[in-house]
């Protein structure tokens, strides 16, 4: 491939912030670097963009190669381009933001990642590069976006209880919500399909299960519906 410009140019990478949720904590996916710089340090999964792939393709490829994860919800977050962010030279990274269901993925580290693991977003080890800044930016995006788009359902199992749904918002927003008001508001949207099923193998009284109606939401969104919690 011929090049028009002769002056030095930045390299381009992608980095991915992947969130998951267990019963009591919001998790972020980290990989342990197997190569320099920062060998042995934990970092966000990511890597250099190839000449023949788009940014989205690069993000999905790096995620699968380094952790085995194929996210459903993946979107661009922000571009980070501080000249000092990478000791290898001038490297600009396009950060991505993804949400996954923990139970649907088995981690598998490969390529230049020694290990892949989930960490609490509130208790991560010291991260390589400027990945702490990228993680904080992604967390702010999640906190804001979860209130006006139903992306939070990407973190829940396909069938969930209203208690699980409320707990999701409490964990992400870091505050308690009034049970009565929350249920009244979410049910009034008419976006949850009540199932003829209840929880199984629980010590307490089994709660009713629900499912988010994606098709109905898309129809309402086209008509100008505003999702807000």
N, C-alpha and C positions, 0 to 999 in steps of 0.2 A: 504494500500500500504506500503510495507517495504521500509526502507530508508538505503542506503549504508553508508552514511556519518553521523557522530554524531555531527560535529562541527556546529556552527551557520551559517545560510545561508541567503542571501538577499531575500526579497520579490520582486515580479515582477509585474509591472503595465504597462498599455498602456495609452498614452495621445494623443489626436487628435487635430491637427490644421486644421480647416475647413474654407476655403476661399469662399466668395461669392462676387458678383459684382453688384452694382446698376449703375445708369447712370453716377455718378460722383465720386464714392468712392469704394475702396476695403475694404471689410468687413471680420471680423473674428468672428466665433461663440464662445461665452463664456457662461458658466453656473455659477450660484451663488450657492456656496456650502451651503448645509443645515446641515452639520455635521462638527465636529472638526476633524483635525485641520483646521484653517482658516474658520470657519463657518461664513457665510455672505460675504466672499471675493469672487471675481470673479476669475474664473479659466478656463482652457481648459477642455473639457469633457474627461473623462477617468476613470480608476479604475483598480482594481486588476484582474489579469489573473486567470481564474479557472483552476483546475488541468486537466480537460478533454477537453480543447479548445486550438486551435492554437492562435498565436498572432493576425493574421488577424481576426479570429472569435471574439476574445475578443474586438478588436478595433471597429468592426462593432456593436457588442452587446452593448457596452458602449455608443456609439454614439446614437443608437436608443433608449436605455433606458433613457438617460439623456436629449435628445433633440428631439427625433422623427425623426431624419434624417437618411436616407439610401443613402450614397454617391455612385456615379458611379465610379469616379476616386479616389482610395485610395492606397497609397504606403507608405512603411516605409521611415522614414526621418533620424533618428539618435537615438543612445542610450545614455541616460543621467544617469550617475552613481555616481555623487559626494556623498561621505558619509554623507554630511550634508544637502542634498537636501530635506529630509522629516523628520520632527520632531518626527514621530512615530517610526523611526528606520532606518535600512539599507534597502532602497528601490531603485531598479533600474527600470527605465522606458524606454520603447521602444516607441518613438514618431512616429506618423503617420501624413501624409499630405494628405488632401482631397480638391477637388474642386466641388462645386455644383452650380446649377442655383437657385438663390434666389426665383424666382417665382414658382419653382416646389416643395418647401418645406414649411410646416407650423410647426413652432417650438412648441414643447410640452415637458415641463420639467417634469421629474418623478424621481423615486428612491431617491437618496440623493441630487438631484439638486432642489433648490427652484424655480429657474427661468432660462430660456435660452433666449439669446438675441444676436443680431448682433451689433458689434461695429466697428467703423473705425479702421483699423490697425494702423493709425497714431495717434489715440486718445483713447487708452484703459485705463481702471482703473488699479490701482496697482493689480498685479496678485499674486495668491497664489503660494507656492513652488518656483520652478525655471522656471515657465511657461513663464515669459517674455523672458528668454533665448531661450526656445523652439520656441516661436513665432518668434523671430528674425532669428533663424536658418531656419525656414520654409519660411519666407519671402525672405531670400537670395536664397533659393532653387527655389522658384517660379520665382524670377527675372532672374535667370540664365536659368532655364529650359524652360521658356516660349519663349525664343529666338531660341531654337534649337529643340523643339518638339511642336506639335500643341495642347498642353494641354489647352491653353487659350480658346479654343472653348468650353470647359466644363463649362466655366463661362457665356457663352452667351446663349440666347434663341435659339431654333432650327433654327429659321429664323431670320436673322439679316441684317443690312445695313453695307456697307463698313465704314461708319462713326462710327458706333458702334464698329466695329472690331478695327479700328484705335484707338478709345478712350480707348478700353481695354488695348492695349499695352502702351499707354501714361500713364494711371493710374498706371499700374503695374510697369513700368520702371521709372516713375516719371520724364518724359521729353517729350517735344513736338516732333512730327515726321512730316516730310515734307509730305504733303498730296499726291502730285503727285508721289513722289518716293515710298511711302508706297504702294499705289494702283498698281503701275506698278510692283512692286516686288511680291506682294501677288497674283495678277491675273496671272502673268507669271508662277506661280507654277501649275496652272490649277487644283487646288484642291477645288475651290468653284463652286458650281452649281448655275447658275443664274436662278432665278425663275420668272415665269410670274405673279409676285405679287409685290405690292408696300406697303409702310407703310399705316396704316389706322389711321384716327382721329388725324392727326398732323396739326399744324398751318402753318407750312412751306410746301414747295413743297415736295410731297411724294417721297421718295427715293426707288430705287429698292432693293428687298430682295434677300438674298443669303443663301445657305446652305452648310455646310462643308461636303465633300464627304469622309466619313471615309473608305469606301471600297476601293476607289481608292488610298487613302493614304497608306493603308496597303499593297496594291499591289506594289506601288512605293517604299515603304520602304524595301520590300523584294528584290527589284532590286537594292538597294543601294542609293535610293534618299535621299538627305540631306535637311531637312527642316531647314532654317535659315533666321531669320529676323533681 
